[in-house]
Amino acid sequence: MRLVLYQPDMPGNVGTLLRLAACLEVPVDIIEPCGFPFSDRGLKRAGMDYAAAARLDRHDDWTAFRAARRERLVLLTVRASQFHVDAAYRPDDLLMVGSEGAGVPAVVHEAADLRVRVPLAKDMRSLNVAVAAAMVLGEALRQTGQFPS
């Protein structure tokens, strides 16, 4: 299982997700370009010293990512019809979140093998990307028995 961040915009969210991934022993892929310098202090503040422990691979763009990773791509998107708790996850899934401002382009959306969303209250548009990723990652790790012991 891997967590994939598509062209993230907010350093605080990236730091939070790196911390989450380090604590849960889940590798992270970041698809560039990021909307901020990767050395941003907001990333460091949110990730604290945990982010340094994250296993991280950075990819120049979508094409480079797809050349490196061919496992099943699970996209977290508000446009999905399937709830994350109703999906069946695999141990080698790539769980992808889009950028906070733009999501993912159509080519990435169409490339996803599975699209899931977190159920929300009526009239609510979306969760913070780090919160949504944590919820879906938790369910995927639970189903596949991959929580750290």
C-alpha positions as CSV (number, residue, x, y, z in Angstrom):
1,M,0.0,0.0,0.0
2,R,1.2,3.5,-0.9
3,L,-0.1,7.0,-0.5
4,V,0.1,9.2,-3.6
5,L,-0.1,13.0,-3.6
6,Y,-0.8,14.5,-7.0
7,Q,0.7,18.0,-7.3
8,P,0.0,19.1,-3.8
9,D,-0.6,22.8,-3.1
10,M,-0.4,23.1,0.7
11,P,2.8,22.4,2.6
12,G,0.9,21.8,5.8
13,N,-1.1,19.1,4.3
14,V,1.9,17.4,2.8
15,G,3.7,17.5,6.2
16,T,0.6,16.1,7.9
17,L,0.4,13.3,5.3
18,L,4.1,12.5,5.6
19,R,3.7,12.2,9.4
20,L,0.7,9.9,8.9
21,A,2.6,7.8,6.5
22,A,5.7,7.5,8.7
23,C,3.6,6.6,11.7
24,L,1.7,3.9,9.7
25,E,4.7,2.7,7.8
26,V,3.2,3.5,4.4
27,P,5.4,4.8,1.6
28,V,4.5,8.0,-0.1
29,D,4.8,9.1,-3.8
30,I,4.6,12.8,-4.6
31,I,3.8,13.7,-8.2
32,E,5.4,17.1,-9.0
33,P,5.2,19.9,-9.5
34,C,4.2,20.9,-5.9
35,G,2.6,24.3,-5.4
36,F,5.4,25.3,-3.0
37,P,9.1,24.8,-2.4
38,F,9.5,21.4,-0.9
39,S,11.7,22.8,1.8
40,D,8.8,25.0,3.0
41,R,8.8,25.6,6.8
42,G,5.0,24.9,6.8
43,L,5.8,21.3,5.6
44,K,8.4,21.0,8.4
45,R,6.1,22.4,11.1
46,A,3.2,20.0,10.2
47,G,5.4,17.0,9.7
48,M,7.6,17.7,12.7
49,D,10.4,15.2,13.0
50,Y,8.2,12.4,11.8
51,A,8.3,13.5,8.2
52,A,12.0,12.7,8.0
53,A,11.1,9.0,8.8
54,A,8.6,8.8,5.8
55,R,9.7,6.7,2.9
56,L,9.2,9.1,0.0
57,D,9.6,8.9,-3.7
58,R,9.2,12.1,-5.8
59,H,8.2,11.9,-9.5
60,D,8.7,14.7,-12.0
61,D,5.2,14.4,-13.4
62,W,2.3,12.0,-14.1
63,T,4.1,10.2,-16.9
64,A,7.2,9.5,-14.7
65,F,4.9,8.3,-11.9
66,R,3.0,5.9,-14.2
67,A,6.3,4.5,-15.5
68,A,7.5,3.8,-12.0
69,R,4.2,2.5,-10.5
70,R,1.8,0.2,-12.2
71,E,-0.2,-1.2,-9.3
72,R,-4.0,-0.5,-9.0
73,L,-4.7,3.2,-8.6
74,V,-7.4,4.1,-6.2
75,L,-8.5,7.8,-6.5
76,L,-10.1,9.6,-3.6
77,T,-12.6,12.0,-5.3
78,V,-15.8,13.7,-4.5
79,R,-17.0,12.6,-8.0
80,A,-17.0,8.9,-7.1
81,S,-20.2,7.0,-6.6
82,Q,-18.7,4.4,-4.3
83,F,-18.1,5.1,-0.6
84,H,-14.6,4.2,0.7
85,V,-16.0,1.8,3.3
86,D,-17.8,-0.2,0.5
87,A,-14.6,-0.7,-1.5
88,A,-12.4,-3.8,-1.3
89,Y,-8.8,-2.8,-1.0
90,R,-5.7,-4.8,-2.0
91,P,-2.4,-4.8,-0.1
92,D,-0.5,-3.1,-3.0
93,D,-3.0,-0.4,-3.8
94,L,-1.9,3.1,-4.6
95,L,-4.2,5.5,-2.7
96,M,-4.2,8.9,-4.5
97,V,-5.4,12.3,-3.4
98,G,-5.4,15.3,-5.8
99,S,-4.2,18.8,-5.2
100,E,-6.2,20.8,-2.8
101,G,-7.0,23.5,-5.4
102,A,-7.6,21.5,-8.6
103,G,-8.0,17.8,-7.7
104,V,-6.7,15.8,-10.6
105,P,-7.0,16.3,-14.4
106,A,-9.4,14.2,-16.5
107,V,-6.5,12.0,-17.7
108,V,-5.6,11.0,-14.2
109,H,-9.3,10.6,-13.2
110,E,-9.8,8.2,-16.1
111,A,-6.7,6.3,-15.4
112,A,-7.9,5.3,-11.9
113,D,-8.9,1.7,-11.5
114,L,-11.2,2.5,-8.6
115,R,-12.7,5.8,-7.4
116,V,-13.9,6.2,-3.8
117,R,-15.3,9.0,-1.7
118,V,-15.9,9.6,2.0
119,P,-19.7,10.1,2.7
120,L,-20.5,13.6,3.9
121,A,-23.4,15.4,5.4
122,K,-25.8,17.1,3.0
123,D,-24.6,20.4,1.5
124,M,-21.0,19.7,2.6
125,R,-18.5,19.8,-0.4
126,S,-15.4,18.1,0.9
127,L,-13.0,17.3,3.7
128,N,-9.5,18.5,4.1
129,V,-7.3,16.2,1.8
130,A,-5.2,15.0,4.8
131,V,-8.3,14.1,6.8
132,A,-9.9,12.2,3.8
133,A,-6.6,10.4,3.1
134,A,-6.3,9.3,6.7
135,M,-9.9,7.9,6.7
136,V,-9.4,6.0,3.5
137,L,-5.9,4.8,4.4
138,G,-7.2,3.6,7.8
139,E,-9.9,1.6,6.2
140,A,-7.6,0.1,3.5
141,L,-5.0,-0.9,6.1
142,R,-7.7,-2.4,8.3
143,Q,-9.1,-4.5,5.5
144,T,-5.7,-5.7,4.4
145,G,-4.3,-6.3,7.9
146,Q,-1.4,-3.9,7.3
147,F,-1.5,-1.7,10.4
148,P,1.9,-1.7,12.1
149,S,2.1,-4.0,15.0
